[in-house]
Structure formats: C-alpha cells, structure tokens
Amino acid sequence: MLANTDIRTTAKEKGVRLWEIAEHLRISDPTMTRKLRRELPEREKKYFLNIIDKIAAEKKNAAD
C-alpha cells in the first residue's frame, strides 16, 4: 500500500498534480515523490493538505 494515500487521494480529487505541490514548495518533482514514499508526520500532512486546498482554490478562481 502506498504511503500518504490521503494526500495523494485529496490532490487527485481536487485536480492538483504532485508537481504543482512541488512547485509551490519550490522543490523538484523527484524530491516531492521521495517525500511521499514514507508516511509523513501528521503536522506535515496537514501542511500538504493546506497547500492542496490553496492550489485548488487558485485554479478555481482562475477558471471563473
């Protein structure tokens, strides 16, 4: 089973790509993928989920 499934699922549901999260964090795509290989601490998960929400909102606003 993949680690950080909640982050991956939320990003997919909200139409946010992992590379967009990486770009927001100013890290490379491979670094982002490596971060998600092992289960993150709850605090860091919340941070990632907040970023996903922010990116999704920006995309929605750009579409309107």
PyMOL commands that set and color helices and strands:
alter all, ss='L'
color gray80, all
select helices_A, chain A and resi 5-13+18-25+29-35+42-63
alter helices_A, ss='H'
color red, helices_A
deselect
rebuild
show_as cartoon
